[in-house]
Amino acid sequence: MKPIEFKEQNVIFAKNQPEYVPLPALLDKDRGQVISCWQLSIIERLQILFTGKLWLNCLTFYNPLQPVLLSTKRPFKVKK
C-alpha cells in the first residue's frame, strides 16, 4: 500500500525526510483535518477481499490518539 498524489492535494508531508515515505495530502486547516489517498497492490486487494480486514497502525509518539477514519469514498466534494 502506498500513498498516491491526487488533484486536490495541497501539501506533501515528509517531502525531504528520507526516513519516511512522502505523504501527499489535502490539508484543511479550517476543519483541522488531513486527507490522503492510498493505492493498494493486487495482493493487498485480494487479501482484503478474502479476509475482509484492513489494519491501521498509528504512531502516536506517546501522545493521545487522534480520531481516524478509513473509507473507500472520497471524503470531500470535488469542485467543478
ABEGO torsion letter per residue (X at the ends): XBBBBBAABABBBGAABAABBBBBBBBBAAAGBBBBBBBBBAAAAAAAAAAGBBBBBBBAGGBBBBBBBBBABBABBBBX
